[in-house]
Amino acid sequence: MTLKRFYTILSAMILINLLYGPLVRATDSGLACPDWPLCHGKFVPEFTFQIFMEVGHRYYSGILGILVGIGFVWILQNKNTRKSLGIPATLSLLFLISQVILGGLTVTKLLHPTTVNLHLLNAVLLLSACVTIRLQLSDDTSLSKFQWDRPGKYYFVIVLFVVLYQLFLGGKVSSHYAGLACPDFPTCHGEWFPEMVGTIRFHMEHRLFGYLAALLVLSLSAYAILTLENPKVKQFLKLAAYLVSIQIFLGAMNVLYHLPKLITGLHTLNGVLVFLFCYIAAFYHFHHSSKEVL
């Protein structure tokens, strides 16, 4: 197996885990095992559905951890890959270590909202590091070294931070059990701007900031189509724009149908994909050698 294929598979597996994790949460399986790293003091406990979900997530994450470690060693063994991929490989290992710590704290701190939210964000950053390695291994001859002085550079950075923060706000909704604080959509208890108190505040922050994030992604996509030449930047931003529309639909379905478990998981996964496609577009934008129209 080539290093390129290895990181393609690893990135896909991490993405799957970003669906698995929210499903653990949606099925109320997060504390099915009250201890860590064992479950009820056993490596292989007696299984119920919730214990299966929680332990399965741990086992799967453990396999991912081993693969991240293998990739790190693989890259460091070769002088050329160590020079070109050493930084993202090191970041992937650091994000893996912090992910393990946050996973343990999520259980021992009894699903404390802060640890739950950071656990999600850290997983996204781990995915981003592995995707960066995969992209740098691309056979695309138009790729060059990172170039900061690119048209719309601040626009790309702002969109990435806004979408990442929106994922954080979604985590806050989940960890504070605020998904049904507003039982209707697009209003909240029949009001467009309800009083921002209690769980309603977490819910409405996520909704309102989501509209801003959607507007920014759509406008960045339009900007790329109209002014930039790199077809890959346009392609991935178009995909992100399509997924934003799906994300709003999934969010509405979550509320109107009272948090169906699969829809809840897909809502998180789709949000991660929006960020990922924006990130890949930014990667190609800042690593492309051609001159583009301002």
N, C-alpha and C positions, 0 to 999 in steps of 0.2 A: 504494500500500500504506500502511496506517495503522501508526503506531508500535506499537500493541497487537499487530497481526498479525505485525509484524517480530520482536518479542521472543518471541512464541509460537513462531515458526519457529526462531529462534535458540536458544531454550532446548531445543527438541526436537533440534536438530542437535548441541548440546553433549552432550545425554544419549546420543545415538547414539555420539559419540566416546568416551564412558565405557564403551562396550562394545568399540569398536574398539581402544582402548589395551590393555586386558587380553588381547585376542586376539593382539595383537602379541607380548605377553609369553608367552602360552600356546604360541605357535608357535615360540618361540625366535628371533624375528626382531628383537629389540631391538638387536642389534649387527650386523645384516646390512649396515648402512652404518656403517663404523668412524669416519667423519668427520662433521662437522656445520658448516654447514647443507647442504653438498653431500653426495653419496653416491658414494664412490670418485672424488671430484674432479669429478663431473658433476651437473648439475641433473636430467638425465634419464638414469639409468644403464641398463646392460643388465639386464633384469629376470630374476630367478628368483622363486620364490614368496615367499621370505622378504624379498627386496629389495622386491618389490611391496607386501607388508604394511607394511614400515617406511616406505617412501617414500610410499605411499598415506596412511598416518597423518599424515605430515608435511604433505602437500599439503592434506589435509582440515582439519588443524589450522590451516594457513595461511589457508584460506578463512574459518574461524571467526574468526581474529584480525582479518581485514579487516572482517568483519561487526560484531564488537564495536566496532571503531574507528568504523565508520559510525554505529552506534547512539549512541555517545558524542557525536559531532559533531552528530547529529540532535537529541539532547536539549539540548545546550548552545546551539543556535541559537535556541531558543524560550524566552522569558523565563519562561513558566509552567512548562514541563517542566523547565527548568534549576533552578527553585526547588524543585519537588516531587521531582524524580528525580536531582538533581545528585550527591547522596552515593552512591547505589547505582551510578550510571553511572561515577563516578570510581573506585569500588571495582572495578567490572568491568574498567576499563582497567588498574588496578594489578595485579589478579590475572592479566590477560592478559600483562603485561610479565614478571611473575614466572614465569608458566607457560612462556613462551618461554625464559627463562634456565634454568629447571629442565629443560626438554626438551633443551637443548644440553648441560647438565651430565650428564644421564642417559647420554648417548652418550660424552662425553669422559671421564667418570669411570668408564666401563665398567660401567654398571648398578649403581653403588654403592647399597646398600640405602636409605640416608638420602635420596638424591636421588629414587629411585624412589618411595618412600613420600610424600615431600613433593609430588612431581609429581601423584600421585593426589589428595591432599587439596586441593591448590591448584585442581585441576580442579573438584572438588566445590564449592569456595568461589566459583569463577567462575560455575558454574551457579546457585548460590544468589543471587548478585548479579543475574543476568539474570532469574531467576524473580521476584525481589523487584520489579524494574521492571515486569514483566508483571502482577503482582498489583496493584501500585499504579495501573496503568492500567485496572483492572477497572471495569465499569459498576455494580458493587454499591453501591447507595445507603446500605447500612448500615455501610460502611467509614468509620472516623474516623481521626484522627491516632493515632500510637502511644501506648498507655496502659500503663504498667508496672504500675500498681496493679490487677492482675487476679487472680481466684481461681486458685490452683494455679500461680502464676507460676514459682516455683522448680522445680516438678515438670516443667514444659515445658522449662526451660533445662537441667536435669540430663539429661533424656532426650536432648535434642539433642547435648549434649557426649558422652554415653555412646555414642550411635550413631556419631557422628563418630570417636570414638576406636576403636570397633570396626572401622571401615573402615581406620583406620591400622594396627591389629593385623593385619587381613587382608593389607594391603600388605606388612607385615613377613614374614608367612608366605610370600608369593609371592617377595619379593626375596631371602629367605634359602633358597629352594627347600626349604621345610619342609612342603609340602602332603601329602607321603606319609611324613612322619616317624612318624606313627601310621597304620599300614596298615589298622586296623579302626575300627569305629564302633558304638556310642558309647564303647567302651573304647579304650585305647591299649596295644597289645601285651598285650591281655587284662587290663589294670589300669585301674581308674577314676582313680587318682591316681598316675601313673608318676613316676619320678624326673625332675625338671625340669632336664635337661641338654641342651646342644647344640640341635639343631633341634627336638627334642621340646618344649623350653620355649616356642619361638615358636608351635608348633602348639597346644599345650594352653592357652596364654594366650588365644589367639584363640577356642578352643572354650569355655573356662570363662567368659570375659568375654562371649561371645556369648549364653550362657544368661542372664546378668544383663541384657544389653541387651534380649533378647526379653521377659523378665519385666517390665522397666520399660515397654516399648512396650505390651504387653498390659494392664498395670495402668493406664497413662495412658488408653488407649482405654476401659477400663471406667469410669474416673473421669469422663471426658468424657460418656459415655452416661448415667451416673447423675446427674450434678450440673450439667452445662453445658447451655445452651439453644441455642447457635449450631449450626445443622445442618451447616454446612460443616466446623466443627471436628470434629464427630462423624464425618462422612463420611470425611475424610482420615485420621483416626486408625483408623477401621475398616479402611480400605485398608492402612494400615501394619501393622495386626495380622495381616491375611490374608497379607501379603507376608513377615512374620516366619516364619510357618509354612512358606512356600515356601522361604525362605532356609535354614532348618534342613535341609529335604529336599535342596536343592541341595548344601549342605555335605556331607551324608552321601554323596550320589552322587559327589561329587568324590573322596572317599576310597575308597569301595567299588569304583569303576570306574576308579581310577588317573588322575584328572585329565583327563577328556575335555575337549578344547579348548573346545567350545561351552558345556559346563556350567560350566567355569571362568570364561568371560567373563560368562555369565548370572548367576553367583553374585556377581560384583562389581557388575554392573548392578542386580541386585535389591537389594543392600545399599544402593546409592546411592538407589534409589527409596524404600526404607524411611526413610532420612534425609530425602529430599525431601518425602515426604508428611507426616512429623512437622513439618518446617519450615513447610510451607504451613498446616498446622493451627495452628501457633503464630502465624503471621502473622495469620490471621483472628481468633485468640483475642485478640491484643494490639491489633488494629485494629477491634474491633467495639464499637459504641456501646451495645448493649442491656445491661440489668442481668441478671445471672445468679445462680442460686441457689448459695449457698455450701455 
